[in-house]
């Protein structure tokens, strides 16, 4: 899989990946696969902007990047249900926080847009 490193500090990398369109099941599958590899301390996949946040041991940077490059965008791992491993709670919490932030941004954007755009008088009475 092709990727671009957008931010890097020792032991933490944010990548913009060439996933194409992925859903929550594939995002969860990629994160679980990275965590099960033993190379990564924490992994978060954000489907909305196709980014991947990975925390790892700085000495294993090249191994982690090689593991990520080995993903095939057409055959991404898929996990439809939350797993039972210890790391699953952290991944599910990060996913839920991301989902909440996206919904909150949508609500505020919608309200802002409706305040700025002039509406016909009939529509203003309904809102």
Secondary structure, 3 states (H helix, E strand, C coil): CCEEEEEEECCEEEEEECCCCCCHHHHHHHHHHHHHCCCEEEEEEECCCCEEEEEECHHHHHHHHHHHHCCCCCCCCCCCCCCCCCCHHHHHHHHHHHHHHHHHHHHHHHHHHHHHCCCCHHHHHHC
